Amino acid sequence: VGSEKENSSAENDGELQINFDEQIKKFEMDLIRFALFKSGGKQTNAARFLNMKLSTLNTRIKKYRISVAAFKSETPKPKAESEYNARR
């Protein structure tokens, strides 16, 4: 009969291992991408959504090389009323 320590080390030799740091990185990247998606690529709103400082979000965006442009809304903004009236 093996000790509890021996049993736990045997489990770590198999395929059941996970890389904790890699899982945290993936989770953090997914959260940031989701926040950018929900905010239409607006980093200030994404930071608020995640309840973190904008500088922290920007640091992590750079760290993980996340393209903010991919999340920016492509919907054209409405023209200013003066620009609209000038063309009439």
N, CA, C and O atoms as a GROMACS GRO file, in nm:
protein
  352
    1VAL      N    1   0.086  -0.118   0.000
    1VAL     CA    2   0.000   0.000   0.000
    1VAL      C    3   0.090   0.123   0.000
    1VAL      O    4   0.174   0.139   0.089
    2GLY      N    5   0.072   0.209  -0.101
    2GLY     CA    6   0.155   0.329  -0.112
    2GLY      C    7   0.101   0.442  -0.027
    2GLY      O    8  -0.016   0.444   0.013
    3SER      N    9   0.188   0.534  -0.001
    3SER     CA   10   0.146   0.649   0.077
    3SER      C   11   0.066   0.745  -0.010
    3SER      O   12   0.063   0.732  -0.133
    4GLU      N   13   0.002   0.840   0.053
    4GLU     CA   14  -0.078   0.940  -0.020
    4GLU      C   15   0.012   1.020  -0.113
    4GLU      O   16  -0.030   1.055  -0.224
    5LYS      N   17   0.134   1.049  -0.069
    5LYS     CA   18   0.229   1.124  -0.151
    5LYS      C   19   0.264   1.047  -0.279
    5LYS      O   20   0.270   1.106  -0.386
    6GLU      N   21   0.287   0.917  -0.267
    6GLU     CA   22   0.318   0.835  -0.384
    6GLU      C   23   0.202   0.832  -0.482
    6GLU      O   24   0.224   0.841  -0.603
    7ASN      N   25   0.081   0.821  -0.434
    7ASN     CA   26  -0.036   0.818  -0.521
    7ASN      C   27  -0.053   0.948  -0.598
    7ASN      O   28  -0.086   0.947  -0.716
    8SER      N   29  -0.030   1.061  -0.533
    8SER     CA   30  -0.048   1.188  -0.601
    8SER      C   31   0.059   1.210  -0.706
    8SER      O   32   0.031   1.268  -0.811
    9SER      N   33   0.183   1.163  -0.681
    9SER     CA   34   0.287   1.180  -0.781
    9SER      C   35   0.265   1.088  -0.900
    9SER      O   36   0.301   1.123  -1.012
   10ALA      N   37   0.206   0.973  -0.878
   10ALA     CA   38   0.176   0.882  -0.989
   10ALA      C   39   0.070   0.944  -1.080
   10ALA      O   40   0.077   0.930  -1.202
   11GLU      N   41  -0.026   1.012  -1.022
   11GLU     CA   42  -0.129   1.079  -1.103
   11GLU      C   43  -0.068   1.190  -1.188
   11GLU      O   44  -0.115   1.216  -1.298
   12ASN      N   45   0.035   1.254  -1.138
   12ASN     CA   46   0.098   1.363  -1.211
   12ASN      C   47   0.183   1.315  -1.328
   12ASN      O   48   0.218   1.394  -1.414
   13ASP      N   49   0.215   1.186  -1.333
   13ASP     CA   50   0.294   1.132  -1.443
   13ASP      C   51   0.208   1.100  -1.565
   13ASP      O   52   0.262   1.078  -1.674
   14GLY      N   53   0.077   1.098  -1.551
   14GLY     CA   54  -0.012   1.061  -1.660
   14GLY      C   55  -0.059   1.180  -1.741
   14GLY      O   56  -0.004   1.290  -1.733
   15GLU      N   57  -0.162   1.156  -1.820
   15GLU     CA   58  -0.215   1.257  -1.910
   15GLU      C   59  -0.308   1.356  -1.840
   15GLU      O   60  -0.361   1.446  -1.904
   16LEU      N   61  -0.327   1.342  -1.711
   16LEU     CA   62  -0.420   1.427  -1.639
   16LEU      C   63  -0.359   1.561  -1.599
   16LEU      O   64  -0.427   1.642  -1.537
   17GLN      N   65  -0.236   1.584  -1.632
   17GLN     CA   66  -0.170   1.709  -1.595
   17GLN      C   67  -0.223   1.825  -1.679
   17GLN      O   68  -0.257   1.808  -1.796
   18ILE      N   69  -0.229   1.941  -1.618
   18ILE     CA   70  -0.258   2.063  -1.692
   18ILE      C   71  -0.151   2.165  -1.656
   18ILE      O   72  -0.090   2.158  -1.550
   19ASN      N   73  -0.130   2.256  -1.745
   19ASN     CA   74  -0.035   2.364  -1.721
   19ASN      C   75  -0.114   2.482  -1.666
   19ASN      O   76  -0.186   2.550  -1.739
   20PHE      N   77  -0.102   2.505  -1.537
   20PHE     CA   78  -0.180   2.608  -1.469
   20PHE      C   79  -0.160   2.745  -1.534
   20PHE      O   80  -0.257   2.815  -1.563
   21ASP      N   81  -0.035   2.784  -1.556
   21ASP     CA   82  -0.006   2.915  -1.614
   21ASP      C   83  -0.067   2.930  -1.752
   21ASP      O   84  -0.118   3.037  -1.787
   22GLU      N   85  -0.060   2.825  -1.832
   22GLU     CA   86  -0.118   2.829  -1.967
   22GLU      C   87  -0.270   2.843  -1.961
   22GLU      O   88  -0.328   2.917  -2.041
   23GLN      N   89  -0.333   2.775  -1.869
   23GLN     CA   90  -0.479   2.785  -1.854
   23GLN      C   91  -0.521   2.925  -1.809
   23GLN      O   92  -0.621   2.978  -1.856
   24ILE      N   93  -0.446   2.984  -1.718
   24ILE     CA   94  -0.474   3.120  -1.672
   24ILE      C   95  -0.459   3.218  -1.789
   24ILE      O   96  -0.542   3.307  -1.807
   25LYS      N   97  -0.354   3.201  -1.867
   25LYS     CA   98  -0.330   3.287  -1.983
   25LYS      C   99  -0.446   3.278  -2.081
   25LYS      O  100  -0.496   3.381  -2.128
   26LYS      N  101  -0.490   3.157  -2.113
   26LYS     CA  102  -0.601   3.139  -2.206
   26LYS      C  103  -0.730   3.201  -2.153
   26LYS      O  104  -0.805   3.264  -2.227
   27PHE      N  105  -0.755   3.182  -2.024
   27PHE     CA  106  -0.875   3.238  -1.962
   27PHE      C  107  -0.872   3.391  -1.967
   27PHE      O  108  -0.973   3.454  -1.999
   28GLU      N  109  -0.757   3.448  -1.934
   28GLU     CA  110  -0.742   3.594  -1.936
   28GLU      C  111  -0.761   3.649  -2.077
   28GLU      O  112  -0.827   3.751  -2.096
   29MET      N  113  -0.702   3.582  -2.176
   29MET     CA  114  -0.716   3.626  -2.314
   29MET      C  115  -0.862   3.619  -2.358
   29MET      O  116  -0.911   3.710  -2.424
   30ASP      N  117  -0.930   3.512  -2.323
   30ASP     CA  118  -1.072   3.498  -2.358
   30ASP      C  119  -1.156   3.608  -2.295
   30ASP      O  120  -1.245   3.663  -2.360
   31LEU      N  121  -1.129   3.641  -2.169
   31LEU     CA  122  -1.203   3.748  -2.101
   31LEU      C  123  -1.180   3.882  -2.169
   31LEU      O  124  -1.274   3.959  -2.190
   32ILE      N  125  -1.056   3.910  -2.203
   32ILE     CA  126  -1.024   4.037  -2.269
   32ILE      C  127  -1.090   4.044  -2.405
   32ILE      O  128  -1.148   4.147  -2.441
   33ARG      N  129  -1.082   3.937  -2.482
   33ARG     CA  130  -1.146   3.935  -2.614
   33ARG      C  131  -1.297   3.953  -2.602
   33ARG      O  132  -1.358   4.026  -2.681
   34PHE      N  133  -1.358   3.888  -2.504
   34PHE     CA  134  -1.502   3.901  -2.484
   34PHE      C  135  -1.539   4.045  -2.449
   34PHE      O  136  -1.636   4.099  -2.502
   35ALA      N  137  -1.462   4.107  -2.360
   35ALA     CA  138  -1.488   4.246  -2.322
   35ALA      C  139  -1.472   4.340  -2.441
   35ALA      O  140  -1.550   4.433  -2.457
   36LEU      N  141  -1.371   4.316  -2.523
   36LEU     CA  142  -1.352   4.398  -2.643
   36LEU      C  143  -1.465   4.378  -2.742
   36LEU      O  144  -1.510   4.473  -2.806
   37PHE      N  145  -1.512   4.256  -2.754
   37PHE     CA  146  -1.626   4.226  -2.842
   37PHE      C  147  -1.750   4.301  -2.793
   37PHE      O  148  -1.818   4.367  -2.871
   38LYS      N  149  -1.779   4.289  -2.662
   38LYS     CA  150  -1.897   4.353  -2.605
   38LYS      C  151  -1.891   4.505  -2.615
   38LYS      O  152  -1.994   4.571  -2.625
   39SER      N  153  -1.770   4.561  -2.613
   39SER     CA  154  -1.754   4.707  -2.616
   39SER      C  155  -1.730   4.762  -2.756
   39SER      O  156  -1.707   4.881  -2.773
   40GLY      N  157  -1.736   4.675  -2.856
   40GLY     CA  158  -1.711   4.721  -2.993
   40GLY      C  159  -1.568   4.769  -3.014
   40GLY      O  160  -1.543   4.854  -3.099
   41GLY      N  161  -1.477   4.715  -2.935
   41GLY     CA  162  -1.336   4.751  -2.948
   41GLY      C  163  -1.296   4.873  -2.867
   41GLY      O  164  -1.181   4.917  -2.875
   42LYS      N  165  -1.388   4.928  -2.791
   42LYS     CA  166  -1.357   5.047  -2.709
   42LYS      C  167  -1.291   5.001  -2.579
   42LYS      O  168  -1.355   4.942  -2.492
   43GLN      N  169  -1.163   5.030  -2.569
   43GLN     CA  170  -1.084   4.980  -2.457
   43GLN      C  171  -1.130   5.036  -2.323
   43GLN      O  172  -1.126   4.965  -2.222
   44THR      N  173  -1.172   5.161  -2.320
   44THR     CA  174  -1.220   5.220  -2.194
   44THR      C  175  -1.341   5.143  -2.143
   44THR      O  176  -1.349   5.111  -2.024
   45ASN      N  177  -1.435   5.114  -2.232
   45ASN     CA  178  -1.554   5.039  -2.192
   45ASN      C  179  -1.520   4.895  -2.156
   45ASN      O  180  -1.579   4.838  -2.064
   46ALA      N  181  -1.426   4.837  -2.228
   46ALA     CA  182  -1.384   4.699  -2.197
   46ALA      C  183  -1.320   4.694  -2.058
   46ALA      O  184  -1.344   4.599  -1.983
   47ALA      N  185  -1.240   4.794  -2.025
   47ALA     CA  186  -1.177   4.799  -1.893
   47ALA      C  187  -1.283   4.812  -1.784
   47ALA      O  188  -1.274   4.747  -1.680
   48ARG      N  189  -1.384   4.895  -1.808
   48ARG     CA  190  -1.493   4.908  -1.711
   48ARG      C  191  -1.567   4.775  -1.695
   48ARG      O  192  -1.597   4.734  -1.584
   49PHE      N  193  -1.594   4.710  -1.806
   49PHE     CA  194  -1.664   4.581  -1.805
   49PHE      C  195  -1.588   4.480  -1.720
   49PHE      O  196  -1.648   4.400  -1.648
   50LEU      N  197  -1.455   4.482  -1.730
   50LEU     CA  198  -1.371   4.388  -1.656
   50LEU      C  199  -1.335   4.439  -1.516
   50LEU      O  200  -1.268   4.370  -1.439
   51ASN      N  201  -1.380   4.561  -1.485
   51ASN     CA  202  -1.351   4.622  -1.354
   51ASN      C  203  -1.200   4.629  -1.330
   51ASN      O  204  -1.151   4.590  -1.224
   52MET      N  205  -1.128   4.681  -1.431
   52MET     CA  206  -0.983   4.698  -1.417
   52MET      C  207  -0.943   4.833  -1.474
   52MET      O  208  -1.019   4.895  -1.548
   53LYS      N  209  -0.825   4.877  -1.438
   53LYS     CA  210  -0.773   5.004  -1.490
   53LYS      C  211  -0.746   4.988  -1.639
   53LYS      O  212  -0.708   4.881  -1.686
   54LEU      N  213  -0.765   5.098  -1.712
   54LEU     CA  214  -0.737   5.098  -1.855
   54LEU      C  215  -0.590   5.064  -1.881
   54LEU      O  216  -0.560   4.991  -1.976
   55SER      N  217  -0.501   5.115  -1.799
   55SER     CA  218  -0.358   5.086  -1.818
   55SER      C  219  -0.328   4.937  -1.802
   55SER      O  220  -0.243   4.882  -1.872
   56THR      N  221  -0.397   4.873  -1.709
   56THR     CA  222  -0.379   4.728  -1.689
   56THR      C  223  -0.429   4.652  -1.811
   56THR      O  224  -0.363   4.559  -1.858
   57LEU      N  225  -0.546   4.691  -1.860
   57LEU     CA  226  -0.600   4.626  -1.980
   57LEU      C  227  -0.504   4.643  -2.098
   57LEU      O  228  -0.476   4.547  -2.169
   58ASN      N  229  -0.455   4.765  -2.118
   58ASN     CA  230  -0.364   4.790  -2.230
   58ASN      C  231  -0.235   4.710  -2.218
   58ASN      O  232  -0.182   4.661  -2.317
   59THR      N  233  -0.185   4.696  -2.096
   59THR     CA  234  -0.064   4.615  -2.074
   59THR      C  235  -0.088   4.470  -2.114
   59THR      O  236  -0.004   4.407  -2.177
   60ARG      N  237  -0.204   4.418  -2.076
   60ARG     CA  238  -0.235   4.278  -2.108
   60ARG      C  239  -0.266   4.259  -2.256
   60ARG      O  240  -0.233   4.155  -2.313
   61ILE      N  241  -0.328   4.358  -2.318
   61ILE     CA  242  -0.352   4.352  -2.463
   61ILE      C  243  -0.218   4.341  -2.536
   61ILE      O  244  -0.203   4.261  -2.628
   62LYS      N  245  -0.122   4.422  -2.495
   62LYS     CA  246   0.012   4.416  -2.556
   62LYS      C  247   0.081   4.284  -2.525
   62LYS      O  248   0.142   4.222  -2.613
   63LYS      N  249   0.071   4.240  -2.400
   63LYS     CA  250   0.136   4.116  -2.356
   63LYS      C  251   0.088   3.997  -2.439
   63LYS      O  252   0.167   3.913  -2.481
   64TYR      N  253  -0.044   3.991  -2.463
   64TYR     CA  254  -0.102   3.879  -2.536
   64TYR      C  255  -0.116   3.905  -2.685
   64TYR      O  256  -0.167   3.821  -2.760
   65ARG      N  257  -0.071   4.023  -2.729
   65ARG     CA  258  -0.075   4.060  -2.871
   65ARG      C  259  -0.216   4.046  -2.929
   65ARG      O  260  -0.236   3.985  -3.035
   66ILE      N  261  -0.312   4.102  -2.859
   66ILE     CA  262  -0.451   4.099  -2.903
   66ILE      C  263  -0.475   4.219  -2.994
   66ILE      O  264  -0.441   4.332  -2.958
   67SER      N  265  -0.533   4.196  -3.110
   67SER     CA  266  -0.562   4.303  -3.204
   67SER      C  267  -0.696   4.367  -3.169
   67SER      O  268  -0.802   4.307  -3.186
   68VAL      N  269  -0.690   4.490  -3.120
   68VAL     CA  270  -0.812   4.563  -3.083
   68VAL      C  271  -0.892   4.596  -3.209
   68VAL      O  272  -1.015   4.597  -3.205
   69ALA      N  273  -0.824   4.624  -3.318
   69ALA     CA  274  -0.892   4.661  -3.443
   69ALA      C  275  -0.990   4.555  -3.489
   69ALA      O  276  -1.091   4.586  -3.551
   70ALA      N  277  -0.962   4.430  -3.458
   70ALA     CA  278  -1.051   4.321  -3.500
   70ALA      C  279  -1.187   4.329  -3.432
   70ALA      O  280  -1.282   4.267  -3.478
   71PHE      N  281  -1.196   4.404  -3.323
   71PHE     CA  282  -1.321   4.412  -3.247
   71PHE      C  283  -1.395   4.543  -3.270
   71PHE      O  284  -1.507   4.560  -3.221
   72LYS      N  285  -1.334   4.634  -3.344
   72LYS     CA  286  -1.398   4.764  -3.367
   72LYS      C  287  -1.518   4.745  -3.458
   72LYS      O  288  -1.514   4.670  -3.556
   73SER      N  289  -1.624   4.816  -3.423
   73SER     CA  290  -1.748   4.808  -3.500
   73SER      C  291  -1.727   4.870  -3.637
   73SER      O  292  -1.668   4.978  -3.649
   74GLU      N  293  -1.775   4.802  -3.739
   74GLU     CA  294  -1.764   4.854  -3.875
   74GLU      C  295  -1.888   4.930  -3.917
   74GLU      O  296  -1.900   4.971  -4.033
   75THR      N  297  -1.982   4.949  -3.826
   75THR     CA  298  -2.103   5.023  -3.856
   75THR      C  299  -2.066   5.170  -3.872
   75THR      O  300  -2.005   5.228  -3.783
   76PRO      N  301  -2.104   5.231  -3.986
   76PRO     CA  302  -2.070   5.373  -4.004
   76PRO      C  303  -2.141   5.460  -3.902
   76PRO      O  304  -2.257   5.436  -3.867
   77LYS      N  305  -2.070   5.561  -3.854
   77LYS     CA  306  -2.128   5.653  -3.757
   77LYS      C  307  -2.220   5.750  -3.831
   77LYS      O  308  -2.194   5.786  -3.946
   78PRO      N  309  -2.328   5.793  -3.765
   78PRO     CA  310  -2.416   5.890  -3.829
   78PRO      C  311  -2.343   6.021  -3.853
   78PRO      O  312  -2.262   6.064  -3.771
   79LYS      N  313  -2.372   6.083  -3.966
   79LYS     CA  314  -2.306   6.209  -4.000
   79LYS      C  315  -2.364   6.320  -3.915
   79LYS      O  316  -2.479   6.315  -3.871
   80ALA      N  317  -2.282   6.421  -3.893
   80ALA     CA  318  -2.328   6.536  -3.817
   80ALA      C  319  -2.439   6.605  -3.896
   80ALA      O  320  -2.439   6.603  -4.019
   81GLU      N  321  -2.532   6.665  -3.825
   81GLU     CA  322  -2.647   6.729  -3.891
   81GLU      C  323  -2.601   6.838  -3.987
   81GLU      O  324  -2.658   6.853  -4.095
   82SER      N  325  -2.499   6.914  -3.950
   82SER     CA  326  -2.451   7.021  -4.038
   82SER      C  327  -2.393   6.964  -4.167
   82SER      O  328  -2.413   7.022  -4.274
   83GLU      N  329  -2.324   6.854  -4.159
   83GLU     CA  330  -2.268   6.790  -4.279
   83GLU      C  331  -2.382   6.738  -4.366
   83GLU      O  332  -2.376   6.746  -4.489
   84TYR      N  333  -2.484   6.684  -4.303
   84TYR     CA  334  -2.600   6.633  -4.376
   84TYR      C  335  -2.671   6.747  -4.448
   84TYR      O  336  -2.704   6.734  -4.566
   85ASN      N  337  -2.694   6.858  -4.380
   85ASN     CA  338  -2.765   6.971  -4.440
   85ASN      C  339  -2.683   7.038  -4.548
   85ASN      O  340  -2.741   7.091  -4.644
   86ALA      N  341  -2.551   7.038  -4.538
   86ALA     CA  342  -2.465   7.101  -4.638
   86ALA      C  343  -2.474   7.028  -4.771
   86ALA      O  344  -2.452   7.088  -4.875
   87ARG      N  345  -2.504   6.902  -4.769
   87ARG     CA  346  -2.511   6.822  -4.892
   87ARG      C  347  -2.647   6.831  -4.959
   87ARG      O  348  -2.663   6.783  -5.071
   88ARG      N  349  -2.745   6.890  -4.894
   88ARG     CA  350  -2.882   6.898  -4.951
   88ARG      C  351  -2.892   7.006  -5.052
   88ARG      O  352  -2.998   7.027  -5.109
   0.00000   0.00000   0.00000
